Amino acid sequence: MHWEIRGLEKLSYRERQAVMLKESGHSSEDIAKILNVAPSSVATLLARAKAKGYQIVGIIHDNEFGIATSSMEDE
């Protein structure tokens, strides 16, 4: 499975950084340290990004479920 962030083009550069770090599992405190900003700024960046409507979508391929699409087509 891989993750796709849809609507990323709507976000500012800094909002993208905050979202990517958040979705990678970093805490707000970690993000603040990495971006060298106050924790309140991280909250603002994430709130603005959320308001712009980005979406995290998990893409699961057939072979990850043990489904062979070629064998199903043969039936």
VMD Tcl script that builds the backbone (N, CA, C; Angstrom):
set m [mol new atoms 225]
animate dup $m
set s [atomselect $m all]
$s set {name element resname resid chain x y z} {
  {N N MET 1 A 0.854 -1.164 0.000}
  {CA C MET 1 A 0.000 0.000 0.000}
  {C C MET 1 A 0.903 1.230 0.000}
  {N N HIS 2 A 0.471 2.230 -0.680}
  {CA C HIS 2 A 1.147 3.510 -0.571}
  {C C HIS 2 A 0.107 4.594 -0.341}
  {N N TRP 3 A 0.586 5.710 0.161}
  {CA C TRP 3 A -0.301 6.822 0.495}
  {C C TRP 3 A -0.137 7.933 -0.514}
  {N N GLU 4 A -1.231 8.544 -0.854}
  {CA C GLU 4 A -1.230 9.664 -1.781}
  {C C GLU 4 A -1.910 10.836 -1.095}
  {N N ILE 5 A -1.319 12.003 -1.246}
  {CA C ILE 5 A -1.937 13.205 -0.691}
  {C C ILE 5 A -2.544 13.970 -1.851}
  {N N ARG 6 A -3.852 14.046 -1.854}
  {CA C ARG 6 A -4.565 14.758 -2.917}
  {C C ARG 6 A -4.857 16.180 -2.462}
  {N N GLY 7 A -4.751 17.108 -3.388}
  {CA C GLY 7 A -4.995 18.504 -3.072}
  {C C GLY 7 A -3.756 19.215 -2.559}
  {N N LEU 8 A -2.605 18.557 -2.652}
  {CA C LEU 8 A -1.362 19.141 -2.168}
  {C C LEU 8 A -1.018 20.432 -2.905}
  {N N GLU 9 A -1.433 20.519 -4.154}
  {CA C GLU 9 A -1.133 21.712 -4.960}
  {C C GLU 9 A -1.840 22.959 -4.434}
  {N N LYS 10 A -2.853 22.780 -3.616}
  {CA C LYS 10 A -3.580 23.914 -3.035}
  {C C LYS 10 A -2.850 24.527 -1.851}
  {N N LEU 11 A -1.878 23.809 -1.313}
  {CA C LEU 11 A -1.205 24.228 -0.089}
  {C C LEU 11 A 0.031 25.068 -0.375}
  {N N SER 12 A 0.341 25.956 0.551}
  {CA C SER 12 A 1.588 26.707 0.450}
  {C C SER 12 A 2.753 25.757 0.727}
  {N N TYR 13 A 3.941 26.212 0.407}
  {CA C TYR 13 A 5.141 25.405 0.628}
  {C C TYR 13 A 5.257 24.991 2.093}
  {N N ARG 14 A 5.054 25.925 2.989}
  {CA C ARG 14 A 5.193 25.658 4.419}
  {C C ARG 14 A 4.088 24.722 4.914}
  {N N GLU 15 A 2.869 24.904 4.393}
  {CA C GLU 15 A 1.771 23.998 4.749}
  {C C GLU 15 A 2.086 22.580 4.274}
  {N N ARG 16 A 2.660 22.461 3.083}
  {CA C ARG 16 A 3.049 21.138 2.575}
  {C C ARG 16 A 4.062 20.477 3.489}
  {N N GLN 17 A 5.046 21.247 3.916}
  {CA C GLN 17 A 6.056 20.702 4.822}
  {C C GLN 17 A 5.402 20.178 6.099}
  {N N ALA 18 A 4.538 20.968 6.687}
  {CA C ALA 18 A 3.881 20.578 7.937}
  {C C ALA 18 A 3.018 19.338 7.744}
  {N N VAL 19 A 2.267 19.304 6.647}
  {CA C VAL 19 A 1.402 18.150 6.368}
  {C C VAL 19 A 2.232 16.888 6.142}
  {N N MET 20 A 3.291 16.989 5.355}
  {CA C MET 20 A 4.118 15.819 5.085}
  {C C MET 20 A 4.737 15.271 6.377}
  {N N LEU 21 A 5.194 16.166 7.234}
  {CA C LEU 21 A 5.763 15.720 8.503}
  {C C LEU 21 A 4.698 15.100 9.400}
  {N N LYS 22 A 3.530 15.726 9.456}
  {CA C LYS 22 A 2.432 15.193 10.277}
  {C C LYS 22 A 2.026 13.806 9.792}
  {N N GLU 23 A 1.851 13.677 8.490}
  {CA C GLU 23 A 1.404 12.401 7.936}
  {C C GLU 23 A 2.497 11.335 7.986}
  {N N SER 24 A 3.730 11.764 8.244}
  {CA C SER 24 A 4.835 10.822 8.439}
  {C C SER 24 A 4.944 10.375 9.892}
  {N N GLY 25 A 4.047 10.902 10.733}
  {CA C GLY 25 A 3.995 10.460 12.118}
  {C C GLY 25 A 4.670 11.366 13.129}
  {N N HIS 26 A 5.119 12.532 12.710}
  {CA C HIS 26 A 5.768 13.452 13.639}
  {C C HIS 26 A 4.732 14.185 14.485}
  {N N SER 27 A 5.095 14.475 15.718}
  {CA C SER 27 A 4.227 15.251 16.610}
  {C C SER 27 A 4.342 16.727 16.243}
  {N N SER 28 A 3.408 17.516 16.733}
  {CA C SER 28 A 3.456 18.961 16.492}
  {C C SER 28 A 4.726 19.576 17.072}
  {N N GLU 29 A 5.160 19.068 18.208}
  {CA C GLU 29 A 6.389 19.564 18.818}
  {C C GLU 29 A 7.598 19.261 17.935}
  {N N ASP 30 A 7.634 18.048 17.377}
  {CA C ASP 30 A 8.721 17.678 16.471}
  {C C ASP 30 A 8.709 18.547 15.215}
  {N N ILE 31 A 7.525 18.761 14.680}
  {CA C ILE 31 A 7.388 19.574 13.468}
  {C C ILE 31 A 7.880 20.994 13.739}
  {N N ALA 32 A 7.523 21.543 14.891}
  {CA C ALA 32 A 7.959 22.889 15.257}
  {C C ALA 32 A 9.481 22.974 15.309}
  {N N LYS 33 A 10.107 21.956 15.874}
  {CA C LYS 33 A 11.575 21.940 15.952}
  {C C LYS 33 A 12.197 21.812 14.568}
  {N N ILE 34 A 11.659 20.921 13.755}
  {CA C ILE 34 A 12.199 20.694 12.405}
  {C C ILE 34 A 12.069 21.943 11.541}
  {N N LEU 35 A 10.914 22.593 11.615}
  {CA C LEU 35 A 10.665 23.779 10.794}
  {C C LEU 35 A 11.165 25.071 11.443}
  {N N ASN 36 A 11.634 24.949 12.678}
  {CA C ASN 36 A 12.141 26.101 13.428}
  {C C ASN 36 A 11.076 27.191 13.569}
  {N N VAL 37 A 9.894 26.752 14.011}
  {CA C VAL 37 A 8.779 27.668 14.262}
  {C C VAL 37 A 8.153 27.319 15.609}
  {N N ALA 38 A 7.284 28.177 16.084}
  {CA C ALA 38 A 6.572 27.927 17.342}
  {C C ALA 38 A 5.511 26.842 17.133}
  {N N PRO 39 A 5.203 26.062 18.168}
  {CA C PRO 39 A 4.138 25.062 18.060}
  {C C PRO 39 A 2.802 25.667 17.614}
  {N N SER 40 A 2.547 26.896 18.026}
  {CA C SER 40 A 1.303 27.546 17.596}
  {C C SER 40 A 1.294 27.783 16.086}
  {N N SER 41 A 2.464 28.013 15.507}
  {CA C SER 41 A 2.563 28.184 14.054}
  {C C SER 41 A 2.266 26.872 13.331}
  {N N VAL 42 A 2.718 25.771 13.918}
  {CA C VAL 42 A 2.422 24.451 13.338}
  {C C VAL 42 A 0.917 24.229 13.345}
  {N N ALA 43 A 0.272 24.538 14.448}
  {CA C ALA 43 A -1.183 24.381 14.535}
  {C C ALA 43 A -1.874 25.221 13.472}
  {N N THR 44 A -1.391 26.438 13.259}
  {CA C THR 44 A -1.974 27.313 12.242}
  {C C THR 44 A -1.772 26.742 10.846}
  {N N LEU 45 A -0.553 26.269 10.548}
  {CA C LEU 45 A -0.267 25.686 9.233}
  {C C LEU 45 A -1.163 24.486 8.956}
  {N N LEU 46 A -1.302 23.613 9.952}
  {CA C LEU 46 A -2.118 22.415 9.765}
  {C C LEU 46 A -3.595 22.761 9.639}
  {N N ALA 47 A -4.059 23.761 10.385}
  {CA C ALA 47 A -5.464 24.182 10.297}
  {C C ALA 47 A -5.757 24.785 8.916}
  {N N ARG 48 A -4.833 25.596 8.414}
  {CA C ARG 48 A -5.017 26.186 7.081}
  {C C ARG 48 A -5.019 25.102 6.006}
  {N N ALA 49 A -4.116 24.141 6.141}
  {CA C ALA 49 A -4.048 23.044 5.171}
  {C C ALA 49 A -5.341 22.238 5.195}
  {N N LYS 50 A -5.838 21.963 6.385}
  {CA C LYS 50 A -7.087 21.206 6.515}
  {C C LYS 50 A -8.248 21.969 5.885}
  {N N ALA 51 A -8.281 23.284 6.088}
  {CA C ALA 51 A -9.350 24.116 5.526}
  {C C ALA 51 A -9.320 24.116 4.001}
  {N N LYS 52 A -8.137 23.904 3.439}
  {CA C LYS 52 A -8.002 23.869 1.978}
  {C C LYS 52 A -8.400 22.512 1.402}
  {N N GLY 53 A -8.629 21.548 2.273}
  {CA C GLY 53 A -9.229 20.281 1.857}
  {C C GLY 53 A -8.316 19.232 1.264}
  {N N TYR 54 A -7.082 19.126 1.750}
  {CA C TYR 54 A -6.250 18.024 1.253}
  {C C TYR 54 A -6.795 16.704 1.791}
  {N N GLN 55 A -6.497 15.615 1.098}
  {CA C GLN 55 A -6.969 14.293 1.516}
  {C C GLN 55 A -5.825 13.295 1.456}
  {N N ILE 56 A -5.785 12.408 2.428}
  {CA C ILE 56 A -4.836 11.303 2.420}
  {C C ILE 56 A -5.599 10.085 1.929}
  {N N VAL 57 A -5.082 9.452 0.880}
  {CA C VAL 57 A -5.754 8.303 0.285}
  {C C VAL 57 A -4.782 7.133 0.283}
  {N N GLY 58 A -5.209 6.004 0.811}
  {CA C GLY 58 A -4.405 4.795 0.767}
  {C C GLY 58 A -4.706 4.027 -0.507}
  {N N ILE 59 A -3.677 3.719 -1.259}
  {CA C ILE 59 A -3.825 2.970 -2.503}
  {C C ILE 59 A -3.375 1.540 -2.241}
  {N N ILE 60 A -4.285 0.606 -2.407}
  {CA C ILE 60 A -3.981 -0.803 -2.182}
  {C C ILE 60 A -4.068 -1.514 -3.528}
  {N N HIS 61 A -2.995 -2.183 -3.894}
  {CA C HIS 61 A -2.947 -2.906 -5.155}
  {C C HIS 61 A -3.486 -4.329 -4.974}
  {N N ASP 62 A -4.041 -4.904 -6.042}
  {CA C ASP 62 A -4.626 -6.246 -5.991}
  {C C ASP 62 A -3.670 -7.274 -5.390}
  {N N ASN 63 A -2.406 -7.212 -5.793}
  {CA C ASN 63 A -1.462 -8.234 -5.333}
  {C C ASN 63 A -1.213 -8.167 -3.830}
  {N N GLU 64 A -1.564 -7.070 -3.178}
  {CA C GLU 64 A -1.403 -6.965 -1.730}
  {C C GLU 64 A -2.461 -7.772 -0.989}
  {N N PHE 65 A -3.523 -8.152 -1.692}
  {CA C PHE 65 A -4.562 -9.003 -1.108}
  {C C PHE 65 A -4.415 -10.443 -1.565}
  {N N GLY 66 A -3.372 -10.722 -2.328}
  {CA C GLY 66 A -3.183 -12.058 -2.853}
  {C C GLY 66 A -4.132 -12.365 -4.006}
  {N N ILE 67 A -4.607 -11.322 -4.662}
  {CA C ILE 67 A -5.515 -11.487 -5.791}
  {C C ILE 67 A -4.713 -11.363 -7.068}
  {N N ALA 68 A -4.777 -12.378 -7.875}
  {CA C ALA 68 A -4.090 -12.337 -9.170}
  {C C ALA 68 A -5.135 -11.976 -10.225}
  {N N THR 69 A -5.080 -10.759 -10.720}
  {CA C THR 69 A -6.105 -10.315 -11.676}
  {C C THR 69 A -6.054 -11.099 -12.970}
  {N N SER 70 A -4.873 -11.577 -13.381}
  {CA C SER 70 A -4.793 -12.336 -14.628}
  {C C SER 70 A -5.545 -13.656 -14.523}
  {N N SER 71 A -5.516 -14.322 -13.355}
  {CA C SER 71 A -6.242 -15.586 -13.208}
  {C C SER 71 A -7.733 -15.356 -13.180}
  {N N MET 72 A -8.184 -14.207 -12.664}
  {CA C MET 72 A -9.601 -13.916 -12.642}
  {C C MET 72 A -10.111 -13.631 -14.047}
  {N N GLU 73 A -9.256 -13.056 -14.885}
  {CA C GLU 73 A -9.651 -12.782 -16.247}
  {C C GLU 73 A -9.784 -14.048 -17.068}
  {N N ASP 74 A -9.032 -15.106 -16.690}
  {CA C ASP 74 A -9.068 -16.367 -17.427}
  {C C ASP 74 A -10.343 -17.153 -17.177}
  {N N GLU 75 A -11.017 -16.868 -16.057}
  {CA C GLU 75 A -12.226 -17.639 -15.707}
  {C C GLU 75 A -13.427 -17.246 -16.510}
}
mol reanalyze $m
mol bondsrecalc $m
mol representation Tube
mol addrep $m
